[in-house]
Amino acid sequence: MKTTIPLLFLSLLSLLLFECHSNTVKKADDYGKVMISPKDLNHYANETIKFTCKNSIEDFDLRYSKIEIKNDTLQIFNSYNDGYEGAKITFHILKDLTIKEIAYEDWDDVEDGTTDTIEVMEAQFNMNSNPFTKGLNGLKGNYYLKIKKVNSNLERSIEERTTFLTLNGVISCS
């Protein structure tokens, strides 16, 4: 009986500490919901990229956005490509406006043996109307992303380098 009380106490304490710790850590896949508002998000970011909705996409299209609704999921594909460098940002948003998934990747024309591990750490998204009820015509939106990028080069045994990028994106569909 004497050993079961301390074990029970330690078990409850560790469970409590684990729960408190896990509640303070934000999951990278918990981005919240899209806000519906005519106002733009106002964040300082390293870069602001404007994307225009297009039905057809060319190989080297400077900035385009392709938006479609499939199976109650809004899919947004934003891409930038000038032939030398580019980025692709993909959003999957559920019908209740929960941001289910965000993917970010970038590239350049330099082949130096480095690899990047990229994680979207934080996101906010605002649209002028709900695309599930109002459709895609006239849809405008803007978003803010905070991205963690770990760059490593195994060929040269160079130390990993972690950088953070903040990005504002603007989408305009006519």
C-alpha positions as CSV (number, residue, x, y, z in Angstrom):
1,M,0.0,0.0,0.0
2,K,2.9,2.4,0.8
3,T,4.4,2.0,-2.6
4,T,1.2,2.3,-4.6
5,I,0.4,5.8,-3.2
6,P,3.7,7.4,-4.3
7,L,3.4,5.6,-7.7
8,L,-0.1,6.8,-8.1
9,F,0.9,10.3,-7.2
10,L,3.9,10.3,-9.6
11,S,1.7,8.9,-12.4
12,L,-0.9,11.6,-11.8
13,L,1.8,14.3,-11.6
14,S,3.5,13.2,-14.8
15,L,0.2,13.0,-16.6
16,L,-0.7,16.5,-15.4
17,L,2.7,17.9,-16.4
18,F,2.4,16.2,-19.8
19,E,-1.0,17.7,-20.4
20,C,0.1,21.2,-19.4
21,H,3.1,21.0,-21.6
22,S,1.2,19.7,-24.6
23,N,-1.4,22.5,-24.3
24,T,1.3,25.2,-24.5
25,V,2.9,23.8,-27.7
26,K,1.1,24.9,-30.9
27,K,0.9,22.1,-33.5
28,A,2.3,23.1,-36.8
29,D,-0.9,21.8,-38.5
30,D,-3.3,23.8,-36.3
31,Y,-3.7,27.0,-38.3
32,G,-7.2,27.9,-37.2
33,K,-9.9,29.2,-39.5
34,V,-10.1,31.7,-42.4
35,M,-11.5,35.0,-41.3
36,I,-14.2,36.6,-43.5
37,S,-13.7,40.3,-43.5
38,P,-13.3,43.1,-46.1
39,K,-10.2,44.3,-44.2
40,D,-6.7,43.2,-45.1
41,L,-4.4,41.5,-42.6
42,N,-1.7,44.0,-41.5
43,H,1.5,42.2,-40.8
44,Y,5.1,43.1,-41.4
45,A,6.7,40.5,-43.5
46,N,10.0,40.0,-45.4
47,E,8.1,39.7,-48.6
48,T,4.7,40.4,-50.1
49,I,3.6,38.5,-53.2
50,K,0.5,39.3,-55.2
51,F,-1.2,36.4,-57.0
52,T,-3.8,36.7,-59.7
53,C,-6.4,33.9,-60.3
54,K,-6.0,32.3,-63.7
55,N,-7.8,29.4,-65.5
56,S,-4.7,28.3,-67.5
57,I,-1.1,28.3,-66.3
58,E,2.0,28.8,-68.3
59,D,5.4,27.2,-67.6
60,F,7.0,30.5,-66.4
61,D,4.1,32.4,-65.1
62,L,5.3,35.1,-62.7
63,R,2.5,35.0,-60.1
64,Y,-0.7,33.0,-60.4
65,S,-3.3,31.5,-58.2
66,K,-5.5,28.6,-59.1
67,I,-8.5,28.1,-56.9
68,E,-11.1,25.3,-57.0
69,I,-13.6,23.6,-54.7
70,K,-13.4,19.8,-54.7
71,N,-15.2,17.5,-52.2
72,D,-16.1,20.3,-49.8
73,T,-12.5,21.4,-49.7
74,L,-11.2,24.7,-51.1
75,Q,-7.9,24.2,-52.8
76,I,-5.7,27.2,-53.4
77,F,-2.5,26.8,-55.5
78,N,-0.2,29.9,-55.5
79,S,2.9,29.8,-57.6
80,Y,5.7,32.1,-58.5
81,N,8.3,31.1,-61.1
82,D,10.6,33.4,-63.1
83,G,12.8,30.7,-64.5
84,Y,15.6,31.3,-61.9
85,E,13.7,30.9,-58.7
86,G,10.2,30.2,-57.5
87,A,7.9,29.2,-54.8
88,K,4.7,27.2,-54.5
89,I,2.1,27.6,-51.7
90,T,-0.8,25.3,-51.3
91,F,-3.8,25.6,-49.0
92,H,-6.6,23.1,-48.2
93,I,-9.5,24.8,-46.5
94,L,-12.5,22.8,-45.2
95,K,-16.1,24.0,-45.7
96,D,-16.3,25.3,-42.1
97,L,-13.3,27.5,-43.1
98,T,-10.8,25.4,-41.0
99,I,-7.3,25.6,-42.6
100,K,-6.6,21.9,-42.9
101,E,-3.2,22.0,-44.6
102,I,-0.6,24.4,-45.8
103,A,2.4,23.4,-47.9
104,Y,5.3,25.7,-48.9
105,E,8.3,25.0,-51.1
106,D,10.8,27.1,-52.9
107,W,13.6,26.5,-55.3
108,D,16.4,28.2,-57.2
109,D,18.6,27.3,-60.2
110,V,21.7,26.8,-58.0
111,E,22.7,23.1,-57.7
112,D,24.9,23.1,-54.6
113,G,23.9,19.9,-52.8
114,T,21.8,21.6,-50.1
115,T,18.5,20.3,-48.9
116,D,15.8,22.3,-47.1
117,T,13.4,21.1,-44.5
118,I,10.5,23.6,-44.4
119,E,7.7,23.9,-41.9
120,V,4.9,26.5,-41.8
121,M,4.9,27.6,-38.2
122,E,2.1,30.1,-38.2
123,A,-0.6,31.2,-40.6
124,Q,-3.5,33.7,-40.8
125,F,-5.8,33.9,-43.7
126,N,-8.5,36.5,-44.5
127,M,-11.0,36.5,-47.4
128,N,-13.6,39.1,-48.5
129,S,-16.4,36.4,-48.8
130,N,-17.0,32.8,-48.1
131,P,-16.2,30.9,-51.3
132,F,-18.4,28.0,-50.3
133,T,-21.6,30.2,-50.2
134,K,-20.7,33.1,-52.6
135,G,-18.5,31.3,-55.2
136,L,-15.1,32.2,-56.5
137,N,-15.9,35.2,-58.7
138,G,-14.6,38.4,-57.1
139,L,-12.8,36.5,-54.3
140,K,-10.0,38.4,-52.7
141,G,-7.9,37.2,-49.9
142,N,-4.6,37.8,-48.1
143,Y,-2.6,35.7,-45.8
144,Y,0.4,35.8,-43.5
145,L,2.8,32.9,-43.1
146,K,5.8,32.4,-40.8
147,I,8.0,29.7,-42.2
148,K,10.9,27.8,-40.6
149,K,13.6,26.6,-43.0
150,V,16.4,24.3,-42.0
151,N,19.1,24.2,-44.7
152,S,21.7,21.4,-44.6
153,N,24.4,20.3,-46.9
154,L,25.5,16.7,-46.3
155,E,28.0,16.7,-49.2
156,R,30.1,19.4,-47.6
157,S,29.4,18.6,-43.9
158,I,28.4,22.2,-43.3
159,E,26.4,22.9,-40.2
160,E,22.7,23.2,-40.5
161,R,21.4,26.7,-40.8
162,T,17.9,27.7,-39.6
163,T,16.2,30.7,-40.9
164,F,12.7,32.2,-40.6
165,L,10.8,33.8,-43.4
166,T,7.6,35.8,-43.1
167,L,5.4,36.2,-46.1
168,N,2.3,38.2,-47.0
169,G,0.3,36.8,-49.9
170,V,-2.5,38.6,-51.7
171,I,-5.0,36.8,-54.0
172,S,-7.3,38.5,-56.4
173,C,-9.9,36.7,-58.6
174,S,-12.1,38.6,-61.1
